[in-house]
Amino acid sequence: MTTPAAVRTRAVPRTDIRGWKKVWYAARALVLWTVSILHFGVLASVLVLLAIFVDPRKNDRPQRWLFRNVLRLAGVRFEVRRAPGFDPQRTSLFVCNHVNLFDAFVVYSAIPQFVRGLELESHFKIPAYGWMMKRFGNIPVPKQPTAADLKRMYQRVRRALDDGISIIVFPEGGRTLDGRVGPFREGAFRMAQQFGYPLVPMSIVGSFEFNRKGDWILYPSKITVYLHDTIETRGLRKEEIPALVERVHGIISAPVEAHMGLRRQPARQRFWWEQPATAQPQD
């Protein structure tokens, strides 16, 4: 099977970068971090203040531009691929692999809808960033939630979905350490089953080469996001949730593993994302 350019490059270990090349990447990253943070801090503050007077949904396009521009300024080449069965009009729970601190900018740039995310409660304590995420409407998730915490979170998610706001979830519960997609927690899938809203699997590919947990350097990379077919959950029984989790994990991990050179499929089996890329609608 011929692997397309979108998933051909294998993950390159960064331990082999030494000497002046390492110094160059470090200096480059320092500049990119500075420019990106200044850009995000200034413009995000303006958008948050604007949101006090204007419905944030009417500011969705400038917010999307802000997040996409952070990636540009960080040196990322960016592409979005949509499956034929992806429905951009339906309010959904978007389930995505978690790679690094830039994931929020990646998924927000890729999803053609008004979306908000579930985010660790500790992130809301980060100076400036936490305040902005709270104003943007992200939903805090306690690291060790009580029954009352879970009930409150479920109510917030249900309220957002019923209001036409799609939700982003990283079901691994933490960033990958080796580039692979880790085991999924069932929380998002239980919410989808309980509320009857569809799931959309998302794969972030190439971001582990750009930046990874434990390394502050930003390397030149291309990030490709795959928006897979929308999956119906209405009528799904509780006992079917584990099978759904396994199915979605396989969908999300397939292009990630292919990119890393870990997946070997029979020659006759071909995924939608292995077809030649066509022009994607711009939102």
Secondary structure, DSSP 8 states (H G I E B T S, - for coil): ----GGGT-----GGG--HHHHHHHHHHHHHHHHHHHHHHHHHHHHHHHHHTTS-GGGGHHHHHHHHHHHHHHTTEEEEEEE-TT--TTS--EEEE---STTHHHHHHHH--S-EEEEEEGGGGGSTTHHHHHHHHT-EEE-SS--HHHHHHHHHHHHHHHHTT-EEEE-TTSS--SSSS-----SHHHHHHHHHT--EEEEEEESHHHH-BTTB-----EEEEEEE---B--TT--GGGHHHHHHHHHHHHHHHHHHHTT-----TT---GGGS--------
